[in-house]
Amino acid sequence: RVIVAAHWPKLAFLGFLGMAMYQGLAYEAAKSTSATNMGIVVALMPLLSALLASLFAGEALTVSRIGGAVLSLAGLLIISTHGHPAELLRGAAHFGDALMLIAVTSNALYGTLIKRWALPLSTWQQLYVQIGFGVLLLFPLWWLAPSSPITAQNAPLILYAGILASIASPFFWMNGIKRIGPGRASLFMNLLPIFVAVSAYTILGEPLHHYHAVGGLFALAGVWWGQSQRTAVQRTPG
């Protein structure tokens, strides 16, 4: 309690970025933009994380990190557009795209600050307090929102979002950032389309296409390239 009292502004800000801004805006963005656009904006996170980590966490920008992020972004574009990236030029921008960009930037800054501040609390303690602040920040929006009762149909979705997406995922994400830094950790976000495609094939029976293989290889190569420099050169943050 003494440590939390001493560092509560930072913990509150982390809860604001990771629990309120990122997840809240991502759910809201889905109402007015496509899943393809959301995935492409999420793929910008490695580049944003590398830049923010260089500015605030003392991680040097490296060719492997930037190149890996660009290569994995290309792979996600191939998967998301079914092998026709030029189709993106025909699509119009949506309000949800702007919300998603703010959400992704918030999450990139969240990872950078987790590494920079290195608060003297365990991951579980940090997560517990951050979720508490996130609940407080989101409470007014929840209170003003239309009634949405829990039913047998939506209860599994709520449990999944509340336990796996809001507790388990941030726990592993925070530990990953502590060990390898925000720049390298964010590269793994671009493996998401591969997991989605494989899960859809095995669980839903959806077919796999050639663009899944090509885009997946690009994404995997980008992550491998970005992780090839095991120890990032550290510099003094500006």
VEXKOL-63480 format. One record per residue (C-alpha): residue number from 1; x, y, z; chain; residue in one letter. Coordinates in nm, 2 decimals. Layout:
+------+--------+--------+--------+-------+------+
! finu !     px !     py !     pz ! tilum ! loke !
+------+--------+--------+--------+-------+------+
!  NUM !      X !      Y !      Z !     A !    a !
...
+------+--------+--------+--------+-------+------+
END
This chain:
+------+--------+--------+--------+-------+------+
! finu !     px !     py !     pz ! tilum ! loke !
+------+--------+--------+--------+-------+------+
!    1 !   0.00 !   0.00 !   0.00 !     A !    r !
!    2 !   0.29 !   0.24 !   0.08 !     A !    v !
!    3 !   0.44 !   0.18 !  -0.27 !     A !    i !
!    4 !   0.11 !   0.22 !  -0.44 !     A !    v !
!    5 !   0.04 !   0.54 !  -0.25 !     A !    a !
!    6 !   0.38 !   0.67 !  -0.36 !     A !    a !
!    7 !   0.34 !   0.58 !  -0.73 !     A !    h !
!    8 !  -0.04 !   0.61 !  -0.78 !     A !    w !
!    9 !  -0.02 !   0.89 !  -1.05 !     A !    p !
!   10 !   0.19 !   0.66 !  -1.27 !     A !    k !
!   11 !  -0.02 !   0.36 !  -1.20 !     A !    l !
!   12 !  -0.34 !   0.56 !  -1.28 !     A !    a !
!   13 !  -0.19 !   0.69 !  -1.61 !     A !    f !
!   14 !  -0.09 !   0.33 !  -1.70 !     A !    l !
!   15 !  -0.44 !   0.22 !  -1.62 !     A !    g !
!   16 !  -0.57 !   0.50 !  -1.84 !     A !    f !
!   17 !  -0.36 !   0.41 !  -2.13 !     A !    l !
!   18 !  -0.38 !   0.03 !  -2.12 !     A !    g !
!   19 !  -0.71 !  -0.05 !  -1.97 !     A !    m !
!   20 !  -0.93 !   0.25 !  -2.06 !     A !    a !
!   21 !  -0.79 !   0.40 !  -2.38 !     A !    m !
!   22 !  -0.66 !   0.09 !  -2.57 !     A !    y !
!   23 !  -0.94 !  -0.16 !  -2.50 !     A !    q !
!   24 !  -1.22 !   0.10 !  -2.48 !     A !    g !
!   25 !  -1.14 !   0.28 !  -2.80 !     A !    l !
!   26 !  -1.07 !  -0.05 !  -2.99 !     A !    a !
!   27 !  -1.42 !  -0.18 !  -2.90 !     A !    y !
!   28 !  -1.57 !   0.16 !  -3.00 !     A !    e !
!   29 !  -1.37 !   0.17 !  -3.33 !     A !    a !
!   30 !  -1.52 !  -0.16 !  -3.44 !     A !    a !
!   31 !  -1.86 !   0.00 !  -3.47 !     A !    k !
!   32 !  -1.75 !   0.23 !  -3.75 !     A !    s !
!   33 !  -1.46 !   0.07 !  -3.94 !     A !    t !
!   34 !  -1.37 !  -0.27 !  -4.08 !     A !    s !
!   35 !  -1.17 !  -0.55 !  -3.91 !     A !    a !
!   36 !  -0.92 !  -0.52 !  -4.20 !     A !    t !
!   37 !  -0.86 !  -0.15 !  -4.12 !     A !    n !
!   38 !  -0.83 !  -0.23 !  -3.75 !     A !    m !
!   39 !  -0.57 !  -0.50 !  -3.82 !     A !    g !
!   40 !  -0.37 !  -0.27 !  -4.04 !     A !    i !
!   41 !  -0.36 !   0.01 !  -3.77 !     A !    v !
!   42 !  -0.26 !  -0.25 !  -3.51 !     A !    v !
!   43 !   0.03 !  -0.35 !  -3.74 !     A !    a !
!   44 !   0.17 !   0.00 !  -3.69 !     A !    l !
!   45 !   0.23 !  -0.07 !  -3.33 !     A !    m !
!   46 !   0.59 !  -0.21 !  -3.37 !     A !    p !
!   47 !   0.69 !   0.11 !  -3.55 !     A !    l !
!   48 !   0.53 !   0.33 !  -3.30 !     A !    l !
!   49 !   0.67 !   0.13 !  -3.01 !     A !    s !
!   50 !   1.02 !   0.15 !  -3.16 !     A !    a !
!   51 !   1.00 !   0.53 !  -3.19 !     A !    l !
!   52 !   0.86 !   0.58 !  -2.85 !     A !    l !
!   53 !   1.10 !   0.34 !  -2.69 !     A !    a !
!   54 !   1.38 !   0.54 !  -2.85 !     A !    s !
!   55 !   1.25 !   0.87 !  -2.72 !     A !    l !
!   56 !   1.15 !   0.77 !  -2.37 !     A !    f !
!   57 !   1.30 !   0.43 !  -2.27 !     A !    a !
!   58 !   1.65 !   0.46 !  -2.40 !     A !    g !
!   59 !   1.63 !   0.19 !  -2.67 !     A !    e !
!   60 !   1.83 !   0.26 !  -2.98 !     A !    a !
!   61 !   1.66 !   0.24 !  -3.32 !     A !    l !
!   62 !   1.82 !  -0.04 !  -3.51 !     A !    t !
!   63 !   1.79 !  -0.15 !  -3.88 !     A !    v !
!   64 !   1.67 !  -0.50 !  -3.77 !     A !    s !
!   65 !   1.39 !  -0.35 !  -3.56 !     A !    r !
!   66 !   1.26 !  -0.10 !  -3.81 !     A !    i !
!   67 !   1.31 !  -0.34 !  -4.10 !     A !    g !
!   68 !   1.14 !  -0.62 !  -3.92 !     A !    g !
!   69 !   0.84 !  -0.40 !  -3.83 !     A !    a !
!   70 !   0.80 !  -0.29 !  -4.20 !     A !    v !
!   71 !   0.84 !  -0.65 !  -4.33 !     A !    l !
!   72 !   0.58 !  -0.79 !  -4.09 !     A !    s !
!   73 !   0.35 !  -0.49 !  -4.17 !     A !    l !
!   74 !   0.37 !  -0.59 !  -4.54 !     A !    a !
!   75 !   0.27 !  -0.95 !  -4.45 !     A !    g !
!   76 !  -0.03 !  -0.82 !  -4.26 !     A !    l !
!   77 !  -0.14 !  -0.61 !  -4.55 !     A !    l !
!   78 !  -0.12 !  -0.91 !  -4.78 !     A !    i !
!   79 !  -0.33 !  -1.12 !  -4.54 !     A !    i !
!   80 !  -0.58 !  -0.84 !  -4.46 !     A !    s !
!   81 !  -0.64 !  -0.75 !  -4.83 !     A !    t !
!   82 !  -0.66 !  -1.11 !  -4.95 !     A !    h !
!   83 !  -0.34 !  -1.06 !  -5.15 !     A !    g !
!   84 !  -0.44 !  -0.73 !  -5.31 !     A !    h !
!   85 !  -0.29 !  -0.45 !  -5.11 !     A !    p !
!   86 !  -0.38 !  -0.20 !  -5.38 !     A !    a !
!   87 !  -0.74 !  -0.23 !  -5.27 !     A !    e !
!   88 !  -0.66 !  -0.02 !  -4.97 !     A !    l !
!   89 !  -0.63 !   0.29 !  -5.20 !     A !    l !
!   90 !  -1.00 !   0.25 !  -5.29 !     A !    r !
!   91 !  -1.13 !   0.25 !  -4.94 !     A !    g !
!   92 !  -1.24 !   0.56 !  -4.76 !     A !    a !
!   93 !  -1.11 !   0.66 !  -4.41 !     A !    a !
!   94 !  -1.36 !   0.61 !  -4.12 !     A !    h !
!   95 !  -1.39 !   0.77 !  -3.78 !     A !    f !
!   96 !  -1.31 !   0.43 !  -3.63 !     A !    g !
!   97 !  -0.97 !   0.44 !  -3.80 !     A !    d !
!   98 !  -0.88 !   0.75 !  -3.61 !     A !    a !
!   99 !  -1.00 !   0.60 !  -3.28 !     A !    l !
!  100 !  -0.80 !   0.28 !  -3.35 !     A !    m !
!  101 !  -0.49 !   0.49 !  -3.42 !     A !    l !
!  102 !  -0.53 !   0.67 !  -3.09 !     A !    i !
!  103 !  -0.58 !   0.33 !  -2.92 !     A !    a !
!  104 !  -0.27 !   0.18 !  -3.07 !     A !    v !
!  105 !  -0.06 !   0.48 !  -2.99 !     A !    t !
!  106 !  -0.19 !   0.46 !  -2.63 !     A !    s !
!  107 !  -0.09 !   0.09 !  -2.61 !     A !    n !
!  108 !   0.26 !   0.16 !  -2.76 !     A !    a !
!  109 !   0.31 !   0.44 !  -2.50 !     A !    l !
!  110 !   0.19 !   0.21 !  -2.23 !     A !    y !
!  111 !   0.45 !  -0.05 !  -2.31 !     A !    g !
!  112 !   0.72 !   0.21 !  -2.32 !     A !    t !
!  113 !   0.63 !   0.36 !  -1.98 !     A !    l !
!  114 !   0.61 !   0.01 !  -1.82 !     A !    i !
!  115 !   0.98 !  -0.04 !  -1.92 !     A !    k !
!  116 !   1.09 !   0.32 !  -1.84 !     A !    r !
!  117 !   0.93 !   0.35 !  -1.50 !     A !    w !
!  118 !   1.01 !   0.00 !  -1.37 !     A !    a !
!  119 !   0.78 !   0.04 !  -1.07 !     A !    l !
!  120 !   0.88 !  -0.16 !  -0.76 !     A !    p !
!  121 !   0.57 !  -0.39 !  -0.77 !     A !    l !
!  122 !   0.51 !  -0.74 !  -0.90 !     A !    s !
!  123 !   0.33 !  -0.78 !  -1.23 !     A !    t !
!  124 !   0.02 !  -0.90 !  -1.06 !     A !    w !
!  125 !   0.02 !  -0.61 !  -0.82 !     A !    q !
!  126 !   0.07 !  -0.36 !  -1.10 !     A !    q !
!  127 !  -0.21 !  -0.52 !  -1.30 !     A !    l !
!  128 !  -0.45 !  -0.53 !  -1.01 !     A !    y !
!  129 !  -0.40 !  -0.16 !  -0.94 !     A !    v !
!  130 !  -0.41 !  -0.06 !  -1.31 !     A !    q !
!  131 !  -0.74 !  -0.25 !  -1.35 !     A !    i !
!  132 !  -0.88 !  -0.07 !  -1.05 !     A !    g !
!  133 !  -0.80 !   0.27 !  -1.20 !     A !    f !
!  134 !  -0.93 !   0.16 !  -1.53 !     A !    g !
!  135 !  -1.26 !   0.06 !  -1.37 !     A !    v !
!  136 !  -1.28 !   0.40 !  -1.21 !     A !    l !
!  137 !  -1.21 !   0.58 !  -1.53 !     A !    l !
!  138 !  -1.46 !   0.38 !  -1.73 !     A !    l !
!  139 !  -1.73 !   0.39 !  -1.47 !     A !    f !
!  140 !  -1.89 !   0.72 !  -1.59 !     A !    p !
!  141 !  -1.91 !   0.59 !  -1.95 !     A !    l !
!  142 !  -2.06 !   0.26 !  -1.83 !     A !    w !
!  143 !  -2.31 !   0.45 !  -1.62 !     A !    w !
!  144 !  -2.42 !   0.67 !  -1.91 !     A !    l !
!  145 !  -2.43 !   0.38 !  -2.16 !     A !    a !
!  146 !  -2.76 !   0.21 !  -2.26 !     A !    p !
!  147 !  -2.87 !  -0.09 !  -2.06 !     A !    s !
!  148 !  -2.71 !  -0.41 !  -2.17 !     A !    s !
!  149 !  -2.81 !  -0.70 !  -1.95 !     A !    p !
!  150 !  -2.60 !  -1.02 !  -1.91 !     A !    i !
!  151 !  -2.76 !  -1.31 !  -2.09 !     A !    t !
!  152 !  -2.67 !  -1.68 !  -2.15 !     A !    a !
!  153 !  -2.56 !  -1.58 !  -2.50 !     A !    q !
!  154 !  -2.32 !  -1.29 !  -2.41 !     A !    n !
!  155 !  -2.20 !  -1.43 !  -2.08 !     A !    a !
!  156 !  -1.92 !  -1.64 !  -2.24 !     A !    p !
!  157 !  -1.80 !  -1.34 !  -2.44 !     A !    l !
!  158 !  -1.80 !  -1.13 !  -2.12 !     A !    i !
!  159 !  -1.60 !  -1.39 !  -1.93 !     A !    l !
!  160 !  -1.35 !  -1.42 !  -2.22 !     A !    y !
!  161 !  -1.31 !  -1.04 !  -2.25 !     A !    a !
!  162 !  -1.29 !  -1.00 !  -1.87 !     A !    g !
!  163 !  -1.05 !  -1.29 !  -1.79 !     A !    i !
!  164 !  -0.84 !  -1.37 !  -2.09 !     A !    l !
!  165 !  -0.83 !  -1.04 !  -2.28 !     A !    a !
!  166 !  -0.82 !  -0.81 !  -1.97 !     A !    s !
!  167 !  -0.62 !  -1.01 !  -1.72 !     A !    i !
!  168 !  -0.42 !  -1.30 !  -1.88 !     A !    a !
!  169 !  -0.32 !  -1.11 !  -2.19 !     A !    s !
!  170 !  -0.19 !  -0.79 !  -2.01 !     A !    p !
!  171 !  -0.01 !  -1.01 !  -1.76 !     A !    f !
!  172 !   0.20 !  -1.18 !  -2.02 !     A !    f !
!  173 !   0.23 !  -0.86 !  -2.22 !     A !    w !
!  174 !   0.38 !  -0.68 !  -1.92 !     A !    m !
!  175 !   0.62 !  -0.96 !  -1.84 !     A !    n !
!  176 !   0.73 !  -0.97 !  -2.20 !     A !    g !
!  177 !   0.80 !  -0.60 !  -2.21 !     A !    i !
!  178 !   1.00 !  -0.62 !  -1.89 !     A !    k !
!  179 !   1.22 !  -0.90 !  -2.04 !     A !    r !
!  180 !   1.28 !  -0.79 !  -2.40 !     A !    i !
!  181 !   1.16 !  -0.43 !  -2.41 !     A !    g !
!  182 !   0.85 !  -0.26 !  -2.58 !     A !    p !
!  183 !   1.01 !  -0.24 !  -2.93 !     A !    g !
!  184 !   1.08 !  -0.61 !  -2.96 !     A !    r !
!  185 !   0.77 !  -0.72 !  -2.78 !     A !    a !
!  186 !   0.54 !  -0.52 !  -3.00 !     A !    s !
!  187 !   0.66 !  -0.71 !  -3.31 !     A !    l !
!  188 !   0.48 !  -1.02 !  -3.19 !     A !    f !
!  189 !   0.15 !  -0.83 !  -3.24 !     A !    m !
!  190 !   0.19 !  -0.90 !  -3.61 !     A !    n !
!  191 !   0.16 !  -1.27 !  -3.56 !     A !    l !
!  192 !  -0.21 !  -1.22 !  -3.47 !     A !    l !
!  193 !  -0.34 !  -1.26 !  -3.83 !     A !    p !
!  194 !  -0.16 !  -1.59 !  -3.86 !     A !    i !
!  195 !  -0.31 !  -1.72 !  -3.54 !     A !    f !
!  196 !  -0.65 !  -1.60 !  -3.66 !     A !    v !
!  197 !  -0.62 !  -1.78 !  -3.99 !     A !    a !
!  198 !  -0.50 !  -2.11 !  -3.83 !     A !    v !
!  199 !  -0.78 !  -2.09 !  -3.57 !     A !    s !
!  200 !  -1.04 !  -2.02 !  -3.83 !     A !    a !
!  201 !  -0.92 !  -2.32 !  -4.03 !     A !    y !
!  202 !  -0.90 !  -2.57 !  -3.74 !     A !    t !
!  203 !  -1.21 !  -2.45 !  -3.54 !     A !    i !
!  204 !  -1.45 !  -2.31 !  -3.81 !     A !    l !
!  205 !  -1.33 !  -2.50 !  -4.11 !     A !    g !
!  206 !  -1.26 !  -2.19 !  -4.31 !     A !    e !
!  207 !  -1.02 !  -2.25 !  -4.61 !     A !    p !
!  208 !  -0.67 !  -2.13 !  -4.62 !     A !    l !
!  209 !  -0.55 !  -1.95 !  -4.93 !     A !    h !
!  210 !  -0.22 !  -1.86 !  -5.09 !     A !    h !
!  211 !  -0.22 !  -1.51 !  -4.95 !     A !    y !
!  212 !  -0.23 !  -1.66 !  -4.60 !     A !    h !
!  213 !   0.09 !  -1.84 !  -4.67 !     A !    a !
!  214 !   0.27 !  -1.55 !  -4.84 !     A !    v !
!  215 !   0.16 !  -1.29 !  -4.58 !     A !    g !
!  216 !   0.23 !  -1.53 !  -4.30 !     A !    g !
!  217 !   0.59 !  -1.58 !  -4.42 !     A !    l !
!  218 !   0.64 !  -1.21 !  -4.44 !     A !    f !
!  219 !   0.51 !  -1.16 !  -4.09 !     A !    a !
!  220 !   0.72 !  -1.44 !  -3.95 !     A !    l !
!  221 !   1.03 !  -1.31 !  -4.13 !     A !    a !
!  222 !   0.97 !  -0.96 !  -4.00 !     A !    g !
!  223 !   0.94 !  -1.09 !  -3.64 !     A !    v !
!  224 !   1.25 !  -1.30 !  -3.68 !     A !    w !
!  225 !   1.44 !  -1.01 !  -3.83 !     A !    w !
!  226 !   1.33 !  -0.77 !  -3.56 !     A !    g !
!  227 !   1.44 !  -1.02 !  -3.29 !     A !    q !
!  228 !   1.77 !  -1.10 !  -3.45 !     A !    s !
!  229 !   1.95 !  -0.83 !  -3.25 !     A !    q !
!  230 !   1.92 !  -0.99 !  -2.91 !     A !    r !
!  231 !   2.06 !  -0.70 !  -2.70 !     A !    t !
!  232 !   1.94 !  -0.36 !  -2.80 !     A !    a !
!  233 !   2.19 !  -0.08 !  -2.77 !     A !    v !
!  234 !   2.09 !   0.14 !  -2.48 !     A !    q !
!  235 !   2.12 !   0.52 !  -2.48 !     A !    r !
!  236 !   2.03 !   0.79 !  -2.23 !     A !    t !
!  237 !   1.67 !   0.90 !  -2.28 !     A !    p !
!  238 !   1.63 !   1.25 !  -2.40 !     A !    g !
+------+--------+--------+--------+-------+------+
END
